[in-house]
Amino acid sequence: MSHTSRAIALAITFATLCFTATAVAGATSALDDAAVKEIVTLAEAGMSEQVILAKARQIGTFPVLSGDDLARLKDIGVSDHVLVFMIDHPRGAAPEPPPAPVTAEPDVEAEETHGGVRVIIDRGFRITYAEVAVAGEIVQHAGKLWKGKSDPGVMLRRPRVLRGDQVFTAYEAALEPGTHEVSVGFALSTVESDPDDEWGEYAGEWYVTRGIRAFGEPLENQKDGDNPGAVCKISDGQICEVTAHLESRRPTPLGGLPDYSIRYDIRIIN
């Protein structure tokens, strides 16, 4: 091979390597996108699904999300409805046509009014999961109930603590006038490890989740009466504001596993 041919071949190889390195360096996760980060911030702050979905609609479009991206967003606490919206509105897609104008006809009947509920959580300690139930159904949750055990010698992923203010609005929605049962649940998941086995090898880790569920299967430490719930009696135009105070106390001055309870305050706003 002549010196000229060899120089050309080396130049082509160098250009190919540079292009490949640039492509790899430029590859970024969809979770680093500014629009996705806004959704993650709201979910970590414990915002309600309605608030997060409204923000997603305001943003408009999102990058294409991989299966791993969706799994990580679900772990953070983004609801299925928000994830579906993000999938259905990929960046670069043609915008939806504006709705056809509608001519409003006069309403001869009196305007119908409704009531509503607002659920506020007051937490004085760290939690990794929170949920709200209305009429025996989970209507909002943030975070994850961590379960499982690792293989020997494998470390588990550490649970993500919910960020945000100590007092925050966890759920807000319209409700028909009447009587509605409202309850809040929470949990703190930690990682505990097995002691070394007889051969001095690390034996593994497992998740321990303690707290109080709003509805469904109770947690291992939960006792009857830990979650009395709240009863909202709503008339037309009224909002029932429920504040759930999460409480933790040690059984003895020397420590031990905490005992959890929830205290509810109810305020009717006309």
C-alpha positions as CSV (number, residue, x, y, z in Angstrom):
1,M,0.0,0.0,0.0
2,S,1.4,3.4,-1.0
3,H,1.9,6.2,1.6
4,T,-1.0,8.1,0.0
5,S,-3.4,5.2,0.3
6,R,-2.3,4.5,3.8
7,A,-2.8,8.1,4.8
8,I,-6.3,8.1,3.3
9,A,-7.3,4.9,5.2
10,L,-6.0,6.3,8.5
11,A,-7.9,9.5,7.9
12,I,-11.2,7.6,7.2
13,T,-10.6,5.4,10.4
14,F,-10.0,8.5,12.5
15,A,-13.1,10.3,11.2
16,T,-15.2,7.2,11.9
17,L,-13.9,6.9,15.5
18,C,-14.6,10.6,16.1
19,F,-18.1,10.4,14.7
20,T,-18.8,7.3,16.9
21,A,-17.4,9.0,20.0
22,T,-19.4,12.1,19.4
23,A,-22.6,10.1,18.9
24,V,-22.1,8.2,22.2
25,A,-21.2,11.3,24.1
26,G,-24.3,13.0,22.8
27,A,-26.6,10.3,23.8
28,T,-28.6,11.3,26.8
29,S,-31.4,9.8,28.8
30,A,-34.9,11.2,28.2
31,L,-35.0,11.7,32.0
32,D,-32.5,14.5,31.6
33,D,-34.9,16.4,29.4
34,A,-36.1,19.7,31.0
35,A,-39.8,18.8,30.4
36,V,-39.4,15.4,32.1
37,K,-37.5,16.9,35.0
38,E,-40.5,19.2,35.7
39,I,-42.8,16.2,36.0
40,V,-40.2,14.4,38.2
41,T,-40.0,17.4,40.5
42,L,-43.7,17.6,41.0
43,A,-44.0,13.8,41.6
44,E,-41.2,13.9,44.2
45,A,-42.9,16.8,45.9
46,G,-46.0,14.7,46.4
47,M,-48.3,16.7,44.1
48,S,-51.6,15.3,43.1
49,E,-52.2,13.5,39.8
50,Q,-54.5,16.4,38.7
51,V,-51.8,19.0,39.3
52,I,-49.1,16.9,37.5
53,L,-51.4,16.1,34.5
54,A,-52.3,19.8,34.2
55,K,-48.6,20.7,34.1
56,A,-48.0,17.9,31.5
57,R,-50.8,19.4,29.3
58,Q,-49.2,22.9,29.7
59,I,-45.8,21.5,28.6
60,G,-47.4,19.8,25.6
61,T,-44.9,17.3,24.3
62,F,-42.2,15.1,25.6
63,P,-39.2,13.1,24.3
64,V,-39.8,9.4,23.4
65,L,-39.6,7.4,26.6
66,S,-38.0,3.9,26.7
67,G,-39.2,1.1,28.9
68,D,-36.5,1.8,31.4
69,D,-37.5,5.5,31.5
70,L,-41.1,4.6,32.2
71,A,-40.1,2.1,34.9
72,R,-38.0,4.8,36.6
73,L,-40.7,7.4,36.4
74,K,-43.2,4.9,37.9
75,D,-40.8,4.3,40.8
76,I,-40.6,8.0,41.4
77,G,-44.4,8.2,41.7
78,V,-45.6,9.4,38.3
79,S,-49.1,7.9,37.8
80,D,-50.2,5.8,34.9
81,H,-52.5,8.6,33.5
82,V,-49.6,11.0,33.4
83,L,-47.3,8.4,31.8
84,V,-49.9,7.7,29.1
85,F,-50.2,11.4,28.3
86,M,-46.4,11.7,28.0
87,I,-46.3,8.6,25.6
88,D,-49.2,9.9,23.5
89,H,-47.6,13.4,23.0
90,P,-44.2,12.7,21.6
91,R,-42.0,15.7,20.7
92,G,-42.1,16.5,16.9
93,A,-45.6,15.1,16.4
94,A,-48.2,17.2,14.6
95,P,-50.2,19.3,17.0
96,E,-53.8,18.4,17.6
97,P,-56.3,20.5,15.6
98,P,-58.1,23.1,17.7
99,P,-61.7,22.1,18.7
100,A,-64.5,23.4,16.5
101,P,-66.2,26.4,18.0
102,V,-69.3,25.6,19.9
103,T,-72.2,28.0,20.2
104,A,-73.5,27.9,23.8
105,E,-77.2,27.7,24.2
106,P,-78.9,29.4,27.2
107,D,-79.4,27.2,30.2
108,V,-82.9,27.5,31.3
109,E,-82.3,25.4,34.4
110,A,-80.4,26.5,37.5
111,E,-76.7,25.8,37.4
112,E,-75.8,22.6,39.1
113,T,-73.3,22.9,41.9
114,H,-71.0,20.3,43.5
115,G,-68.9,19.8,46.5
116,G,-65.3,18.9,46.8
117,V,-62.5,17.5,48.9
118,R,-59.0,18.7,49.7
119,V,-56.5,16.4,51.5
120,I,-53.5,17.9,53.2
121,I,-50.7,15.8,54.6
122,D,-48.6,17.1,57.6
123,R,-45.5,15.0,58.0
124,G,-42.9,15.6,60.7
125,F,-40.5,12.9,59.5
126,R,-39.2,11.3,56.3
127,I,-41.5,9.0,54.3
128,T,-41.0,7.1,51.0
129,Y,-44.6,6.6,50.2
130,A,-48.0,8.4,50.6
131,E,-51.5,7.6,49.4
132,V,-55.0,8.9,49.6
133,A,-58.2,6.8,49.6
134,V,-61.8,8.1,49.1
135,A,-64.7,5.7,49.7
136,G,-62.4,2.7,50.0
137,E,-60.5,3.3,46.8
138,I,-56.9,4.6,46.3
139,V,-57.2,7.8,44.3
140,Q,-53.7,9.2,44.6
141,H,-50.3,7.9,45.6
142,A,-46.6,9.0,45.4
143,G,-43.5,6.9,45.9
144,K,-43.4,3.1,46.2
145,L,-43.9,0.4,48.8
146,W,-40.5,-1.4,48.6
147,K,-40.5,-5.2,49.0
148,G,-38.1,-8.0,48.4
149,K,-34.7,-9.4,49.2
150,S,-31.4,-9.4,47.3
151,D,-29.3,-12.4,46.3
152,P,-26.2,-13.1,48.5
153,G,-23.6,-10.5,48.0
154,V,-25.9,-8.1,46.1
155,M,-26.8,-4.6,47.4
156,L,-30.4,-3.4,47.0
157,R,-31.3,0.0,45.5
158,R,-32.0,2.5,48.3
159,P,-35.6,3.8,48.6
160,R,-36.2,7.3,47.4
161,V,-37.5,9.7,50.1
162,L,-40.4,11.9,49.1
163,R,-39.3,15.5,48.7
164,G,-41.2,18.7,49.2
165,D,-42.7,20.7,52.1
166,Q,-43.6,19.2,55.4
167,V,-47.2,20.3,54.8
168,F,-48.5,19.7,51.3
169,T,-51.8,19.2,49.4
170,A,-51.8,15.5,48.3
171,Y,-55.2,15.4,46.6
172,E,-58.0,17.7,45.5
173,A,-61.1,16.8,43.5
174,A,-64.8,17.5,43.0
175,L,-67.3,15.2,44.8
176,E,-71.0,14.9,44.8
177,P,-72.8,16.2,47.8
178,G,-73.1,13.6,50.5
179,T,-71.0,11.6,53.0
180,H,-67.6,10.5,52.0
181,E,-64.9,8.5,53.9
182,V,-61.4,9.8,53.4
183,S,-58.2,8.3,54.7
184,V,-54.4,8.8,54.2
185,G,-51.6,6.2,54.3
186,F,-47.9,6.4,54.4
187,A,-44.8,4.3,54.7
188,L,-41.1,4.5,55.3
189,S,-39.0,1.8,53.6
190,T,-35.5,1.1,54.7
191,V,-32.8,-1.5,53.8
192,E,-31.6,-4.0,56.4
193,S,-28.8,-6.5,55.9
194,D,-28.1,-10.1,57.0
195,P,-25.1,-10.6,59.2
196,D,-22.1,-12.3,57.7
197,D,-22.6,-16.1,57.3
198,E,-20.2,-18.6,58.9
199,W,-17.8,-18.2,56.0
200,G,-17.6,-14.4,56.6
201,E,-19.4,-13.7,53.3
202,Y,-22.0,-10.9,52.9
203,A,-25.3,-12.7,53.0
204,G,-27.6,-10.1,51.4
205,E,-30.1,-7.3,52.1
206,W,-33.9,-6.9,52.3
207,Y,-36.5,-4.1,52.4
208,V,-38.4,-3.3,55.6
209,T,-41.5,-1.2,55.1
210,R,-43.3,0.2,58.1
211,G,-46.2,2.6,58.2
212,I,-50.0,2.7,57.9
213,R,-52.1,2.0,54.8
214,A,-55.1,4.0,53.8
215,F,-56.8,1.0,52.2
216,G,-56.0,-2.6,51.3
217,E,-53.6,-5.0,52.9
218,P,-52.1,-3.5,56.1
219,L,-48.4,-3.4,56.7
220,E,-46.7,-5.8,59.1
221,N,-46.4,-3.3,62.0
222,Q,-50.0,-1.8,61.5
223,K,-52.5,-2.4,64.3
224,D,-56.3,-2.0,64.3
225,G,-57.2,1.6,65.1
226,D,-54.0,3.1,63.8
227,N,-55.9,4.8,60.9
228,P,-59.4,6.0,62.0
229,G,-59.9,7.9,58.7
230,A,-62.2,11.0,58.3
231,V,-65.8,11.4,57.4
232,C,-66.7,14.4,55.1
233,K,-70.3,15.5,55.0
234,I,-70.5,17.8,52.0
235,S,-73.4,20.0,50.8
236,D,-73.7,21.9,47.5
237,G,-70.8,24.3,47.0
238,Q,-68.9,23.1,50.1
239,I,-65.3,21.8,50.3
240,C,-64.2,19.4,52.9
241,E,-60.6,20.0,53.8
242,V,-59.0,17.1,55.6
243,T,-55.6,17.5,57.2
244,A,-53.8,14.2,58.1
245,H,-51.1,14.7,60.8
246,L,-48.6,11.8,60.6
247,E,-47.3,11.0,64.0
248,S,-44.4,8.8,65.2
249,R,-43.3,8.1,68.7
250,R,-40.8,5.7,70.3
251,P,-42.2,3.1,72.6
252,T,-39.5,3.7,75.3
253,P,-37.1,6.5,76.1
254,L,-34.3,4.1,75.1
255,G,-35.6,3.9,71.5
256,G,-37.0,0.9,69.6
257,L,-39.1,0.7,66.5
258,P,-41.5,3.7,66.2
259,D,-45.2,3.5,66.7
260,Y,-47.1,5.3,63.9
261,S,-50.5,6.9,64.0
262,I,-52.6,9.4,62.0
263,R,-54.7,12.2,63.5
264,Y,-57.3,13.9,61.3
265,D,-58.6,17.5,61.3
266,I,-61.7,18.3,59.3
267,R,-62.7,21.8,58.1
268,I,-65.8,22.6,55.9
269,I,-65.3,25.6,53.6
270,N,-68.4,27.2,52.2
